[in-house]
């Protein structure tokens, strides 16, 4: 069965007021309590990943986690980051209930806060 579903993301740097370029993101699928790394990507100049993070037959119903490497990104921008960083790795765990749907999981980031939502 072929699906048309896809998973996308983008990251905006709220402190600098621009897209977060060069932020590394890992995608995991959770199976029986174990995290399985599916792929590692990085954001482009628009704060987006070039193409879907996951799509087609690879996108299945289940639980996933996007792991945003915020600390490394923030340090790279010259932001004042405590050691250890208040926000270093940001895990966002979410469910895919419909493998034929578009799931967009954006991140709005600053050195001391973040927010997310299911976008379109």
C-alpha positions as CSV (number, residue, x, y, z in Angstrom):
1,X,0.0,0.0,0.0
2,X,1.5,3.3,-1.1
3,X,1.1,6.4,1.1
4,X,1.3,10.1,0.2
5,X,2.1,11.1,3.8
6,X,5.1,13.0,4.9
7,X,6.9,14.5,7.9
8,X,8.4,17.9,7.6
9,X,9.9,20.4,10.1
10,X,11.5,23.8,10.3
11,X,13.2,25.8,13.0
12,X,13.0,29.5,13.7
13,X,15.4,31.3,16.0
14,X,13.2,33.6,18.0
15,X,16.1,35.4,19.7
16,X,17.7,36.4,16.4
17,X,14.4,36.7,14.4
18,X,15.5,34.5,11.6
19,X,15.5,30.9,10.4
20,X,17.9,28.6,12.3
21,X,20.4,27.5,9.6
22,X,22.6,24.5,10.3
23,X,20.7,23.0,13.2
24,X,21.1,19.2,13.3
25,X,18.0,17.1,13.8
26,X,17.8,13.3,14.3
27,X,14.7,11.3,13.6
28,X,13.9,8.2,15.7
29,X,11.1,5.7,15.5
30,X,10.1,4.1,18.8
31,X,9.5,0.4,18.7
32,X,8.7,-1.6,21.9
33,X,10.4,1.1,24.0
34,X,13.5,1.3,21.9
35,X,14.6,4.4,19.9
36,X,15.7,3.5,16.4
37,X,17.6,6.2,14.5
38,X,16.1,6.6,11.0
39,X,18.1,9.6,9.7
40,X,20.0,12.7,10.6
41,X,19.4,16.0,8.7
42,X,20.3,19.7,9.1
43,X,18.3,22.8,8.4
44,X,19.1,25.0,5.4
45,X,19.2,28.8,5.1
46,X,15.4,28.9,5.4
47,X,15.5,26.9,8.6
48,X,13.9,23.9,6.8
49,X,15.1,20.5,5.8
50,X,15.6,19.9,2.1
51,X,12.6,17.7,1.3
52,X,10.6,15.7,3.8
53,X,12.3,14.2,6.8
54,X,10.3,11.1,6.1
55,X,7.7,10.1,3.5
56,X,6.2,7.4,1.4
57,X,6.4,3.8,2.5
58,X,8.9,4.7,5.2
59,X,6.3,6.8,7.0
60,X,4.2,4.4,9.1
61,X,1.8,4.9,12.0
62,X,3.5,4.8,15.3
63,X,5.5,7.0,17.7
64,X,8.5,9.1,16.5
65,X,10.9,11.5,18.1
66,X,12.7,14.5,16.5
67,X,15.8,15.4,18.5
68,X,16.9,18.9,17.9
69,X,20.6,19.7,18.7
70,X,19.8,23.2,20.0
71,X,22.9,23.7,22.2
72,X,25.3,23.2,19.3
73,X,23.3,25.5,17.1
74,X,23.0,28.3,19.7
75,X,26.7,28.2,20.5
76,X,27.4,28.5,16.8
77,X,25.4,31.7,16.6
78,X,27.4,33.3,19.4
79,X,24.4,33.2,21.8
80,X,25.3,33.4,25.5
81,X,24.8,29.7,26.5
82,X,25.4,28.5,30.1
83,X,27.5,25.4,30.6
84,X,25.8,23.1,30.8
85,X,23.3,24.7,28.4
86,X,19.8,25.2,29.7
87,X,18.5,23.8,26.4
88,X,20.9,21.4,24.7
89,X,19.0,18.5,23.1
90,X,15.3,19.0,22.6
91,X,13.3,15.8,22.1
92,X,9.9,16.1,20.6
93,X,7.9,12.9,20.8
94,X,4.8,12.6,18.7
95,X,2.5,10.1,17.2
96,X,1.6,9.4,13.5
97,X,-1.9,8.2,13.4
98,X,-2.5,8.5,9.7
99,X,0.4,7.5,7.4
100,X,-1.2,9.2,4.5
101,X,-1.3,12.7,6.2
102,X,1.1,15.5,6.3
103,X,2.7,16.0,9.7
104,X,4.6,19.3,10.1
105,X,6.5,19.7,13.4
106,X,8.1,23.2,13.7
107,X,10.3,24.4,16.5
108,X,10.5,28.0,17.7
109,X,13.8,28.4,19.6
110,X,15.6,30.7,21.9
111,X,18.4,30.0,24.4
112,X,15.9,29.6,27.3
113,X,12.6,28.5,25.7
114,X,11.1,26.7,22.8
115,X,7.6,25.9,21.5
116,X,6.1,23.6,18.9
117,X,2.8,22.7,17.4
118,X,1.4,20.6,14.6
119,X,1.6,22.8,11.6
120,X,0.4,22.5,8.1
